[in-house]
């Protein structure tokens, strides 16, 4: 099963095409670089897991394995879970 490659940041709703720099947790919650470092401090607010850079799917593989079109947007407040 391939990564979903979700199309937006769950915090600010910024578009994140398949070749964009994005960060995910082990559940594939998806965040832009600015929210990952500036708001979330590298921690997923949904599960408390580590956020790591999402791999880029080679363009030649996108036809057979397209990115998701399902947008997930949590909006405000977008902050890490209390420890």
PDB file of N, CA, C and O in Angstrom, chain B, residues numbered from 101:
ATOM      1  N   UNK B 101       0.840  -1.180   0.000  1.00  0.00           N
ATOM      2  CA  UNK B 101       0.000   0.000   0.000  1.00  0.00           C
ATOM      3  C   UNK B 101       0.888   1.247   0.000  1.00  0.00           C
ATOM      4  O   UNK B 101       1.816   1.354   0.803  1.00  0.00           O
ATOM      5  N   UNK B 102       0.609   2.159  -0.877  1.00  0.00           N
ATOM      6  CA  UNK B 102       1.409   3.377  -1.022  1.00  0.00           C
ATOM      7  C   UNK B 102       0.932   4.461  -0.058  1.00  0.00           C
ATOM      8  O   UNK B 102      -0.215   4.444   0.387  1.00  0.00           O
ATOM      9  N   UNK B 103       1.810   5.393   0.255  1.00  0.00           N
ATOM     10  CA  UNK B 103       1.419   6.561   1.044  1.00  0.00           C
ATOM     11  C   UNK B 103       0.319   7.325   0.322  1.00  0.00           C
ATOM     12  O   UNK B 103       0.296   7.369  -0.908  1.00  0.00           O
ATOM     13  N   UNK B 104      -0.577   7.917   1.068  1.00  0.00           N
ATOM     14  CA  UNK B 104      -1.678   8.674   0.475  1.00  0.00           C
ATOM     15  C   UNK B 104      -1.218   9.946  -0.232  1.00  0.00           C
ATOM     16  O   UNK B 104      -1.823  10.352  -1.224  1.00  0.00           O
ATOM     17  N   UNK B 105      -0.163  10.572   0.262  1.00  0.00           N
ATOM     18  CA  UNK B 105       0.288  11.867  -0.249  1.00  0.00           C
ATOM     19  C   UNK B 105      -0.875  12.857  -0.236  1.00  0.00           C
ATOM     20  O   UNK B 105      -1.325  13.327  -1.281  1.00  0.00           O
ATOM     21  N   UNK B 106      -1.345  13.158   0.959  1.00  0.00           N
ATOM     22  CA  UNK B 106      -2.473  14.075   1.114  1.00  0.00           C
ATOM     23  C   UNK B 106      -2.138  15.452   0.547  1.00  0.00           C
ATOM     24  O   UNK B 106      -0.983  15.876   0.589  1.00  0.00           O
ATOM     25  N   UNK B 107      -3.143  16.152   0.017  1.00  0.00           N
ATOM     26  CA  UNK B 107      -2.891  17.357  -0.771  1.00  0.00           C
ATOM     27  C   UNK B 107      -2.771  18.677  -0.016  1.00  0.00           C
ATOM     28  O   UNK B 107      -2.583  19.723  -0.637  1.00  0.00           O
ATOM     29  N   UNK B 108      -2.878  18.646   1.324  1.00  0.00           N
ATOM     30  CA  UNK B 108      -2.842  19.920   2.042  1.00  0.00           C
ATOM     31  C   UNK B 108      -2.347  19.747   3.471  1.00  0.00           C
ATOM     32  O   UNK B 108      -2.298  18.641   4.009  1.00  0.00           O
ATOM     33  N   UNK B 109      -1.983  20.881   4.067  1.00  0.00           N
ATOM     34  CA  UNK B 109      -1.585  20.914   5.476  1.00  0.00           C
ATOM     35  C   UNK B 109      -2.840  20.913   6.326  1.00  0.00           C
ATOM     36  O   UNK B 109      -3.755  21.700   6.082  1.00  0.00           O
ATOM     37  N   UNK B 110      -2.895  20.039   7.324  1.00  0.00           N
ATOM     38  CA  UNK B 110      -4.064  19.943   8.186  1.00  0.00           C
ATOM     39  C   UNK B 110      -4.217  21.151   9.100  1.00  0.00           C
ATOM     40  O   UNK B 110      -5.294  21.376   9.653  1.00  0.00           O
ATOM     41  N   UNK B 111      -3.152  21.931   9.266  1.00  0.00           N
ATOM     42  CA  UNK B 111      -3.176  23.077  10.164  1.00  0.00           C
ATOM     43  C   UNK B 111      -3.585  24.365   9.446  1.00  0.00           C
ATOM     44  O   UNK B 111      -4.472  25.080   9.914  1.00  0.00           O
ATOM     45  N   UNK B 112      -2.947  24.663   8.321  1.00  0.00           N
ATOM     46  CA  UNK B 112      -3.187  25.950   7.645  1.00  0.00           C
ATOM     47  C   UNK B 112      -3.870  25.793   6.285  1.00  0.00           C
ATOM     48  O   UNK B 112      -4.205  26.794   5.650  1.00  0.00           O
ATOM     49  N   UNK B 113      -4.081  24.566   5.832  1.00  0.00           N
ATOM     50  CA  UNK B 113      -4.732  24.245   4.559  1.00  0.00           C
ATOM     51  C   UNK B 113      -3.912  24.619   3.331  1.00  0.00           C
ATOM     52  O   UNK B 113      -4.456  24.698   2.230  1.00  0.00           O
ATOM     53  N   UNK B 114      -2.627  24.850   3.499  1.00  0.00           N
ATOM     54  CA  UNK B 114      -1.730  25.133   2.378  1.00  0.00           C
ATOM     55  C   UNK B 114      -1.695  23.937   1.438  1.00  0.00           C
ATOM     56  O   UNK B 114      -1.670  22.792   1.889  1.00  0.00           O
ATOM     57  N   UNK B 115      -1.693  24.195   0.136  1.00  0.00           N
ATOM     58  CA  UNK B 115      -1.591  23.117  -0.854  1.00  0.00           C
ATOM     59  C   UNK B 115      -0.219  22.461  -0.769  1.00  0.00           C
ATOM     60  O   UNK B 115       0.803  23.141  -0.667  1.00  0.00           O
ATOM     61  N   UNK B 116      -0.209  21.133  -0.813  1.00  0.00           N
ATOM     62  CA  UNK B 116       1.032  20.359  -0.753  1.00  0.00           C
ATOM     63  C   UNK B 116       1.003  19.308  -1.865  1.00  0.00           C
ATOM     64  O   UNK B 116       0.669  18.150  -1.619  1.00  0.00           O
ATOM     65  N   UNK B 117       1.356  19.716  -3.093  1.00  0.00           N
ATOM     66  CA  UNK B 117       1.375  18.750  -4.184  1.00  0.00           C
ATOM     67  C   UNK B 117       2.374  17.622  -3.894  1.00  0.00           C
ATOM     68  O   UNK B 117       3.210  17.755  -3.000  1.00  0.00           O
ATOM     69  N   UNK B 118       2.295  16.523  -4.635  1.00  0.00           N
ATOM     70  CA  UNK B 118       3.135  15.355  -4.355  1.00  0.00           C
ATOM     71  C   UNK B 118       4.635  15.632  -4.299  1.00  0.00           C
ATOM     72  O   UNK B 118       5.370  14.916  -3.618  1.00  0.00           O
ATOM     73  N   UNK B 119       5.099  16.670  -5.011  1.00  0.00           N
ATOM     74  CA  UNK B 119       6.540  16.962  -5.011  1.00  0.00           C
ATOM     75  C   UNK B 119       6.927  18.039  -4.005  1.00  0.00           C
ATOM     76  O   UNK B 119       8.088  18.447  -3.962  1.00  0.00           O
ATOM     77  N   UNK B 120       5.978  18.509  -3.195  1.00  0.00           N
ATOM     78  CA  UNK B 120       6.250  19.552  -2.208  1.00  0.00           C
ATOM     79  C   UNK B 120       6.876  18.966  -0.950  1.00  0.00           C
ATOM     80  O   UNK B 120       6.671  17.798  -0.620  1.00  0.00           O
ATOM     81  N   UNK B 121       7.639  19.797  -0.260  1.00  0.00           N
ATOM     82  CA  UNK B 121       8.161  19.402   1.038  1.00  0.00           C
ATOM     83  C   UNK B 121       6.984  19.372   2.011  1.00  0.00           C
ATOM     84  O   UNK B 121       6.269  20.363   2.158  1.00  0.00           O
ATOM     85  N   UNK B 122       6.788  18.246   2.665  1.00  0.00           N
ATOM     86  CA  UNK B 122       5.709  18.075   3.629  1.00  0.00           C
ATOM     87  C   UNK B 122       6.190  17.122   4.714  1.00  0.00           C
ATOM     88  O   UNK B 122       7.175  16.405   4.537  1.00  0.00           O
ATOM     89  N   UNK B 123       5.489  17.123   5.827  1.00  0.00           N
ATOM     90  CA  UNK B 123       5.854  16.275   6.959  1.00  0.00           C
ATOM     91  C   UNK B 123       4.656  15.438   7.358  1.00  0.00           C
ATOM     92  O   UNK B 123       3.518  15.903   7.305  1.00  0.00           O
ATOM     93  N   UNK B 124       4.918  14.186   7.762  1.00  0.00           N
ATOM     94  CA  UNK B 124       3.864  13.255   8.139  1.00  0.00           C
ATOM     95  C   UNK B 124       4.241  12.526   9.429  1.00  0.00           C
ATOM     96  O   UNK B 124       5.413  12.442   9.798  1.00  0.00           O
ATOM     97  N   UNK B 125       3.211  12.001  10.103  1.00  0.00           N
ATOM     98  CA  UNK B 125       3.433  11.102  11.235  1.00  0.00           C
ATOM     99  C   UNK B 125       3.201   9.679  10.727  1.00  0.00           C
ATOM    100  O   UNK B 125       2.991   9.478   9.531  1.00  0.00           O
ATOM    101  N   UNK B 126       3.236   8.720  11.598  1.00  0.00           N
ATOM    102  CA  UNK B 126       3.055   7.327  11.172  1.00  0.00           C
ATOM    103  C   UNK B 126       1.630   7.037  10.708  1.00  0.00           C
ATOM    104  O   UNK B 126       1.383   5.997  10.098  1.00  0.00           O
ATOM    105  N   UNK B 127       0.687   7.942  10.989  1.00  0.00           N
ATOM    106  CA  UNK B 127      -0.690   7.787  10.527  1.00  0.00           C
ATOM    107  C   UNK B 127      -0.960   8.609   9.272  1.00  0.00           C
ATOM    108  O   UNK B 127      -2.098   8.675   8.808  1.00  0.00           O
ATOM    109  N   UNK B 128       0.073   9.236   8.720  1.00  0.00           N
ATOM    110  CA  UNK B 128       0.027  10.049   7.505  1.00  0.00           C
ATOM    111  C   UNK B 128      -0.702  11.378   7.678  1.00  0.00           C
ATOM    112  O   UNK B 128      -1.102  11.991   6.688  1.00  0.00           O
ATOM    113  N   UNK B 129      -0.881  11.833   8.918  1.00  0.00           N
ATOM    114  CA  UNK B 129      -1.343  13.201   9.109  1.00  0.00           C
ATOM    115  C   UNK B 129      -0.295  14.069   8.422  1.00  0.00           C
ATOM    116  O   UNK B 129       0.898  13.785   8.527  1.00  0.00           O
ATOM    117  N   UNK B 130      -0.710  15.110   7.730  1.00  0.00           N
ATOM    118  CA  UNK B 130       0.187  15.841   6.839  1.00  0.00           C
ATOM    119  C   UNK B 130       0.246  17.314   7.193  1.00  0.00           C
ATOM    120  O   UNK B 130      -0.775  17.950   7.455  1.00  0.00           O
ATOM    121  N   UNK B 131       1.473  17.849   7.196  1.00  0.00           N
ATOM    122  CA  UNK B 131       1.711  19.218   7.644  1.00  0.00           C
ATOM    123  C   UNK B 131       2.752  19.896   6.751  1.00  0.00           C
ATOM    124  O   UNK B 131       3.661  19.238   6.245  1.00  0.00           O
ATOM    125  N   UNK B 132       2.620  21.193   6.560  1.00  0.00           N
ATOM    126  CA  UNK B 132       3.608  21.959   5.791  1.00  0.00           C
ATOM    127  C   UNK B 132       4.836  22.215   6.669  1.00  0.00           C
ATOM    128  O   UNK B 132       4.760  22.066   7.889  1.00  0.00           O
ATOM    129  N   UNK B 133       5.963  22.598   6.066  1.00  0.00           N
ATOM    130  CA  UNK B 133       7.171  22.861   6.851  1.00  0.00           C
ATOM    131  C   UNK B 133       6.987  23.975   7.891  1.00  0.00           C
ATOM    132  O   UNK B 133       7.484  23.861   9.012  1.00  0.00           O
ATOM    133  N   UNK B 134       6.277  25.050   7.528  1.00  0.00           N
ATOM    134  CA  UNK B 134       6.099  26.162   8.459  1.00  0.00           C
ATOM    135  C   UNK B 134       5.324  25.751   9.701  1.00  0.00           C
ATOM    136  O   UNK B 134       5.716  26.100  10.814  1.00  0.00           O
ATOM    137  N   UNK B 135       4.230  25.014   9.530  1.00  0.00           N
ATOM    138  CA  UNK B 135       3.446  24.559  10.682  1.00  0.00           C
ATOM    139  C   UNK B 135       4.208  23.508  11.479  1.00  0.00           C
ATOM    140  O   UNK B 135       4.131  23.482  12.707  1.00  0.00           O
ATOM    141  N   UNK B 136       4.945  22.639  10.786  1.00  0.00           N
ATOM    142  CA  UNK B 136       5.710  21.590  11.471  1.00  0.00           C
ATOM    143  C   UNK B 136       6.697  22.185  12.458  1.00  0.00           C
ATOM    144  O   UNK B 136       6.798  21.726  13.596  1.00  0.00           O
ATOM    145  N   UNK B 137       7.429  23.210  12.022  1.00  0.00           N
ATOM    146  CA  UNK B 137       8.449  23.787  12.898  1.00  0.00           C
ATOM    147  C   UNK B 137       7.933  24.939  13.740  1.00  0.00           C
ATOM    148  O   UNK B 137       8.299  25.058  14.910  1.00  0.00           O
ATOM    149  N   UNK B 138       7.081  25.800  13.164  1.00  0.00           N
ATOM    150  CA  UNK B 138       6.665  27.001  13.862  1.00  0.00           C
ATOM    151  C   UNK B 138       5.517  26.820  14.831  1.00  0.00           C
ATOM    152  O   UNK B 138       5.433  27.548  15.820  1.00  0.00           O
ATOM    153  N   UNK B 139       4.632  25.876  14.579  1.00  0.00           N
ATOM    154  CA  UNK B 139       3.445  25.693  15.413  1.00  0.00           C
ATOM    155  C   UNK B 139       3.502  24.371  16.186  1.00  0.00           C
ATOM    156  O   UNK B 139       3.183  24.320  17.373  1.00  0.00           O
ATOM    157  N   UNK B 140       3.910  23.315  15.501  1.00  0.00           N
ATOM    158  CA  UNK B 140       3.813  21.965  16.072  1.00  0.00           C
ATOM    159  C   UNK B 140       5.080  21.457  16.738  1.00  0.00           C
ATOM    160  O   UNK B 140       5.046  20.453  17.449  1.00  0.00           O
ATOM    161  N   UNK B 141       6.201  22.140  16.515  1.00  0.00           N
ATOM    162  CA  UNK B 141       7.478  21.721  17.104  1.00  0.00           C
ATOM    163  C   UNK B 141       7.811  20.268  16.813  1.00  0.00           C
ATOM    164  O   UNK B 141       8.378  19.575  17.658  1.00  0.00           O
ATOM    165  N   UNK B 142       7.449  19.795  15.592  1.00  0.00           N
ATOM    166  CA  UNK B 142       7.812  18.444  15.168  1.00  0.00           C
ATOM    167  C   UNK B 142       6.989  17.330  15.781  1.00  0.00           C
ATOM    168  O   UNK B 142       7.374  16.164  15.704  1.00  0.00           O
ATOM    169  N   UNK B 143       5.838  17.676  16.401  1.00  0.00           N
ATOM    170  CA  UNK B 143       4.999  16.674  17.060  1.00  0.00           C
ATOM    171  C   UNK B 143       3.591  16.740  16.461  1.00  0.00           C
ATOM    172  O   UNK B 143       3.007  17.819  16.359  1.00  0.00           O
ATOM    173  N   UNK B 144       3.053  15.591  16.067  1.00  0.00           N
ATOM    174  CA  UNK B 144       1.703  15.538  15.517  1.00  0.00           C
ATOM    175  C   UNK B 144       0.687  15.837  16.610  1.00  0.00           C
ATOM    176  O   UNK B 144       0.686  15.165  17.642  1.00  0.00           O
ATOM    177  N   UNK B 145      -0.190  16.844  16.408  1.00  0.00           N
ATOM    178  CA  UNK B 145      -1.182  17.144  17.440  1.00  0.00           C
ATOM    179  C   UNK B 145      -2.306  16.107  17.520  1.00  0.00           C
ATOM    180  O   UNK B 145      -3.062  16.091  18.491  1.00  0.00           O
ATOM    181  N   UNK B 146      -2.420  15.246  16.512  1.00  0.00           N
ATOM    182  CA  UNK B 146      -3.461  14.219  16.503  1.00  0.00           C
ATOM    183  C   UNK B 146      -3.078  13.002  17.328  1.00  0.00           C
ATOM    184  O   UNK B 146      -3.899  12.474  18.078  1.00  0.00           O
ATOM    185  N   UNK B 147      -1.827  12.551  17.193  1.00  0.00           N
ATOM    186  CA  UNK B 147      -1.418  11.311  17.862  1.00  0.00           C
ATOM    187  C   UNK B 147      -0.238  11.475  18.818  1.00  0.00           C
ATOM    188  O   UNK B 147       0.065  10.569  19.593  1.00  0.00           O
ATOM    189  N   UNK B 148       0.428  12.632  18.763  1.00  0.00           N
ATOM    190  CA  UNK B 148       1.590  12.846  19.618  1.00  0.00           C
ATOM    191  C   UNK B 148       2.867  12.265  19.048  1.00  0.00           C
ATOM    192  O   UNK B 148       3.907  12.285  19.705  1.00  0.00           O
ATOM    193  N   UNK B 149       2.798  11.741  17.811  1.00  0.00           N
ATOM    194  CA  UNK B 149       3.965  11.126  17.185  1.00  0.00           C
ATOM    195  C   UNK B 149       4.902  12.125  16.528  1.00  0.00           C
ATOM    196  O   UNK B 149       4.565  13.293  16.336  1.00  0.00           O
ATOM    197  N   UNK B 150       6.071  11.640  16.193  1.00  0.00           N
ATOM    198  CA  UNK B 150       7.110  12.430  15.526  1.00  0.00           C
ATOM    199  C   UNK B 150       6.696  12.745  14.089  1.00  0.00           C
ATOM    200  O   UNK B 150       6.119  11.904  13.400  1.00  0.00           O
ATOM    201  N   UNK B 151       6.996  13.965  13.650  1.00  0.00           N
ATOM    202  CA  UNK B 151       6.764  14.338  12.261  1.00  0.00           C
ATOM    203  C   UNK B 151       8.077  14.226  11.499  1.00  0.00           C
ATOM    204  O   UNK B 151       9.098  14.775  11.913  1.00  0.00           O
ATOM    205  N   UNK B 152       8.037  13.507  10.381  1.00  0.00           N
ATOM    206  CA  UNK B 152       9.213  13.300   9.542  1.00  0.00           C
ATOM    207  C   UNK B 152       8.898  13.741   8.122  1.00  0.00           C
ATOM    208  O   UNK B 152       7.734  13.820   7.729  1.00  0.00           O
ATOM    209  N   UNK B 153       9.938  14.027   7.361  1.00  0.00           N
ATOM    210  CA  UNK B 153       9.726  14.496   5.997  1.00  0.00           C
ATOM    211  C   UNK B 153       9.048  13.411   5.157  1.00  0.00           C
ATOM    212  O   UNK B 153       9.455  12.249   5.173  1.00  0.00           O
ATOM    213  N   UNK B 154       8.022  13.810   4.435  1.00  0.00           N
ATOM    214  CA  UNK B 154       7.304  12.897   3.548  1.00  0.00           C
ATOM    215  C   UNK B 154       8.160  12.649   2.324  1.00  0.00           C
ATOM    216  O   UNK B 154       8.683  13.601   1.744  1.00  0.00           O
ATOM    217  N   UNK B 155       8.322  11.393   1.908  1.00  0.00           N
ATOM    218  CA  UNK B 155       9.109  11.121   0.697  1.00  0.00           C
ATOM    219  C   UNK B 155       8.383  11.629  -0.540  1.00  0.00           C
ATOM    220  O   UNK B 155       7.156  11.725  -0.562  1.00  0.00           O
ATOM    221  N   UNK B 156       9.154  11.948  -1.560  1.00  0.00           N
ATOM    222  CA  UNK B 156       8.598  12.402  -2.834  1.00  0.00           C
ATOM    223  C   UNK B 156       8.427  11.192  -3.738  1.00  0.00           C
ATOM    224  O   UNK B 156       9.378  10.445  -3.965  1.00  0.00           O
ATOM    225  N   UNK B 157       7.229  10.996  -4.250  1.00  0.00           N
ATOM    226  CA  UNK B 157       6.967   9.908  -5.180  1.00  0.00           C
ATOM    227  C   UNK B 157       7.473  10.322  -6.559  1.00  0.00           C
ATOM    228  O   UNK B 157       7.141  11.411  -7.027  1.00  0.00           O
ATOM    229  N   UNK B 158       8.268   9.480  -7.222  1.00  0.00           N
ATOM    230  CA  UNK B 158       8.761   9.817  -8.560  1.00  0.00           C
ATOM    231  C   UNK B 158       7.593  10.110  -9.506  1.00  0.00           C
ATOM    232  O   UNK B 158       6.583   9.407  -9.500  1.00  0.00           O
ATOM    233  N   UNK B 159       7.749  11.152 -10.310  1.00  0.00           N
ATOM    234  CA  UNK B 159       6.684  11.588 -11.222  1.00  0.00           C
ATOM    235  C   UNK B 159       6.176  10.441 -12.094  1.00  0.00           C
ATOM    236  O   UNK B 159       4.977  10.354 -12.360  1.00  0.00           O
ATOM    237  N   UNK B 160       7.068   9.566 -12.538  1.00  0.00           N
ATOM    238  CA  UNK B 160       6.676   8.448 -13.387  1.00  0.00           C
ATOM    239  C   UNK B 160       5.785   7.428 -12.691  1.00  0.00           C
ATOM    240  O   UNK B 160       5.133   6.625 -13.357  1.00  0.00           O
ATOM    241  N   UNK B 161       5.747   7.447 -11.384  1.00  0.00           N
ATOM    242  CA  UNK B 161       4.921   6.498 -10.609  1.00  0.00           C
ATOM    243  C   UNK B 161       3.572   7.088 -10.217  1.00  0.00           C
ATOM    244  O   UNK B 161       2.698   6.356  -9.754  1.00  0.00           O
ATOM    245  N   UNK B 162       3.383   8.399 -10.394  1.00  0.00           N
ATOM    246  CA  UNK B 162       2.131   9.036  -9.986  1.00  0.00           C
ATOM    247  C   UNK B 162       0.937   8.602 -10.819  1.00  0.00           C
ATOM    248  O   UNK B 162      -0.183   8.581 -10.309  1.00  0.00           O
ATOM    249  N   UNK B 163       1.140   8.256 -12.083  1.00  0.00           N
ATOM    250  CA  UNK B 163       0.011   7.844 -12.931  1.00  0.00           C
ATOM    251  C   UNK B 163      -0.638   6.575 -12.384  1.00  0.00           C
ATOM    252  O   UNK B 163      -1.864   6.489 -12.303  1.00  0.00           O
ATOM    253  N   UNK B 164       0.167   5.604 -12.012  1.00  0.00           N
ATOM    254  CA  UNK B 164      -0.352   4.338 -11.497  1.00  0.00           C
ATOM    255  C   UNK B 164      -0.679   4.414 -10.007  1.00  0.00           C
ATOM    256  O   UNK B 164      -1.483   3.631  -9.500  1.00  0.00           O
ATOM    257  N   UNK B 165      -0.048   5.367  -9.308  1.00  0.00           N
ATOM    258  CA  UNK B 165      -0.230   5.522  -7.866  1.00  0.00           C
ATOM    259  C   UNK B 165      -0.447   6.996  -7.550  1.00  0.00           C
ATOM    260  O   UNK B 165       0.436   7.641  -6.984  1.00  0.00           O
ATOM    261  N   UNK B 166      -1.621   7.543  -7.911  1.00  0.00           N
ATOM    262  CA  UNK B 166      -1.844   8.984  -7.745  1.00  0.00           C
ATOM    263  C   UNK B 166      -1.932   9.405  -6.281  1.00  0.00           C
ATOM    264  O   UNK B 166      -2.241   8.608  -5.396  1.00  0.00           O
ATOM    265  N   UNK B 167      -1.649  10.680  -6.062  1.00  0.00           N
ATOM    266  CA  UNK B 167      -1.786  11.261  -4.732  1.00  0.00           C
ATOM    267  C   UNK B 167      -3.263  11.348  -4.367  1.00  0.00           C
ATOM    268  O   UNK B 167      -4.128  11.360  -5.243  1.00  0.00           O
ATOM    269  N   UNK B 168      -3.538  11.407  -3.097  1.00  0.00           N
ATOM    270  CA  UNK B 168      -4.909  11.553  -2.616  1.00  0.00           C
ATOM    271  C   UNK B 168      -5.461  12.923  -3.001  1.00  0.00           C
ATOM    272  O   UNK B 168      -4.704  13.882  -3.156  1.00  0.00           O
ATOM    273  N   UNK B 169      -6.761  13.010  -3.152  1.00  0.00           N
ATOM    274  CA  UNK B 169      -7.426  14.289  -3.390  1.00  0.00           C
ATOM    275  C   UNK B 169      -8.279  14.680  -2.178  1.00  0.00           C
ATOM    276  O   UNK B 169      -8.947  15.714  -2.192  1.00  0.00           O
ATOM    277  N   UNK B 170      -8.252  13.854  -1.142  1.00  0.00           N
ATOM    278  CA  UNK B 170      -9.041  14.096   0.060  1.00  0.00           C
ATOM    279  C   UNK B 170      -8.300  15.083   0.961  1.00  0.00           C
ATOM    280  O   UNK B 170      -7.198  14.809   1.434  1.00  0.00           O
ATOM    281  N   UNK B 171      -8.926  16.229   1.184  1.00  0.00           N
ATOM    282  CA  UNK B 171      -8.329  17.260   2.024  1.00  0.00           C
ATOM    283  C   UNK B 171      -8.775  17.060   3.473  1.00  0.00           C
ATOM    284  O   UNK B 171      -9.951  16.818   3.743  1.00  0.00           O
ATOM    285  N   UNK B 172      -7.817  17.166   4.401  1.00  0.00           N
ATOM    286  CA  UNK B 172      -8.095  17.109   5.831  1.00  0.00           C
ATOM    287  C   UNK B 172      -7.644  18.446   6.391  1.00  0.00           C
ATOM    288  O   UNK B 172      -6.481  18.821   6.247  1.00  0.00           O
ATOM    289  N   UNK B 173      -8.558  19.168   7.028  1.00  0.00           N
ATOM    290  CA  UNK B 173      -8.231  20.483   7.561  1.00  0.00           C
ATOM    291  C   UNK B 173      -8.790  20.602   8.972  1.00  0.00           C
ATOM    292  O   UNK B 173     -10.005  20.594   9.170  1.00  0.00           O
ATOM    293  N   UNK B 174      -7.896  20.712   9.951  1.00  0.00           N
ATOM    294  CA  UNK B 174      -8.287  20.830  11.357  1.00  0.00           C
ATOM    295  C   UNK B 174      -8.486  22.280  11.752  1.00  0.00           C
ATOM    296  O   UNK B 174      -9.327  22.591  12.596  1.00  0.00           O
ATOM    297  N   UNK B 175      -7.707  23.176  11.136  1.00  0.00           N
ATOM    298  CA  UNK B 175      -7.799  24.593  11.454  1.00  0.00           C
ATOM    299  C   UNK B 175      -7.309  24.899  12.853  1.00  0.00           C
ATOM    300  O   UNK B 175      -6.500  24.161  13.415  1.00  0.00           O
ATOM    301  N   UNK B 176      -7.798  25.978  13.406  1.00  0.00           N
ATOM    302  CA  UNK B 176      -7.389  26.437  14.724  1.00  0.00           C
ATOM    303  C   UNK B 176      -8.211  25.727  15.796  1.00  0.00           C
ATOM    304  O   UNK B 176      -9.367  25.402  15.525  1.00  0.00           O
ATOM    305  N   UNK B 177      -7.704  25.471  16.969  1.00  0.00           N
ATOM    306  CA  UNK B 177      -6.291  25.658  17.262  1.00  0.00           C
ATOM    307  C   UNK B 177      -5.498  24.468  16.744  1.00  0.00           C
ATOM    308  O   UNK B 177      -5.936  23.323  16.854  1.00  0.00           O
ATOM    309  N   UNK B 178      -4.390  24.731  16.207  1.00  0.00           N
ATOM    310  CA  UNK B 178      -3.511  23.687  15.692  1.00  0.00           C
ATOM    311  C   UNK B 178      -2.264  23.700  16.559  1.00  0.00           C
ATOM    312  O   UNK B 178      -1.274  24.352  16.227  1.00  0.00           O
ATOM    313  N   UNK B 179      -2.314  22.992  17.647  1.00  0.00           N
ATOM    314  CA  UNK B 179      -1.193  22.961  18.561  1.00  0.00           C
ATOM    315  C   UNK B 179      -0.988  21.541  19.066  1.00  0.00           C
ATOM    316  O   UNK B 179      -1.931  20.750  19.096  1.00  0.00           O
ATOM    317  N   UNK B 180       0.237  21.212  19.462  1.00  0.00           N
ATOM    318  CA  UNK B 180       0.513  19.846  19.928  1.00  0.00           C
ATOM    319  C   UNK B 180      -0.333  19.487  21.143  1.00  0.00           C
ATOM    320  O   UNK B 180      -0.734  20.355  21.919  1.00  0.00           O
ATOM    321  N   UNK B 181      -0.594  18.198  21.291  1.00  0.00           N
ATOM    322  CA  UNK B 181      -1.318  17.710  22.458  1.00  0.00           C
ATOM    323  C   UNK B 181      -0.512  18.013  23.715  1.00  0.00           C
ATOM    324  O   UNK B 181       0.717  18.072  23.679  1.00  0.00           O
ATOM    325  N   UNK B 182      -1.200  18.200  24.799  1.00  0.00           N
ATOM    326  CA  UNK B 182      -0.512  18.418  26.072  1.00  0.00           C
ATOM    327  C   UNK B 182       0.252  17.157  26.434  1.00  0.00           C
ATOM    328  O   UNK B 182      -0.251  16.046  26.266  1.00  0.00           O
ATOM    329  N   UNK B 183       1.453  17.332  26.926  1.00  0.00           N
ATOM    330  CA  UNK B 183       2.292  16.174  27.280  1.00  0.00           C
ATOM    331  C   UNK B 183       1.751  15.478  28.521  1.00  0.00           C
ATOM    332  O   UNK B 183       2.323  14.485  28.970  1.00  0.00           O
TER     333      UNK B 183
END
